[in-house]
Amino acid sequence: MDVKRLEETLVNLLQLFEELHALLERETGELAKMNLAVMAELNQRKEELAGRIEEQNSSLRRMISTIASELGLAPGATLGAVAAALVKKGDFPGLRRRLADAARRVREAAAVNGAISARFAQTAGMTLGFLGSVVNRSSVYGASGGYVRRSSVSVMINREA
């Protein structure tokens, strides 16, 4: 049974989750500053981290399946089931709990950043809608698309009528 390798993989995965969480925390600050240049860099780094996490997950799934079969568990056993079986044997530390906590923190930070991004997009859309309504196109441009010369007072009266 390769429990040591499983522990090393879980520690690596935990470090990747912690790195991703730190990156998401930084992204929250950059979203608040609306620093789009840094946001592009952060998105690239998040994609790279997601790829590394997926590689670790593939390896982890294979290890869990192997250890589960060695422990007499079902082939599709979860990490929790394997961890519980290993704890009974006294071989496994609380890495699963730490990993679950790190994953929860990543999910929460990603949810906050998603909400901030959605509100930013909604605000930008409302701003553009308002600006579009301020420029009353039907009063400025005629039917053929040519400029119609009118005073701004008549436009204001037109809009309020």
HELIX and SHEET records of a PDB file:
HELIX    1   1 VAL A    3  LYS A   33  1                                  31    
HELIX    2   2 LEU A   36  LEU A   71  1                                  36    
HELIX    3   3 LEU A   79  LYS A   89  1                                  11    
HELIX    4   4 LEU A   95  VAL A  134  1                                  40    
HELIX    5   5 ARG A  137  VAL A  140  1                                   4    
HELIX    6   6 SER A  152  GLU A  160  1                                   9    
END                                                                             
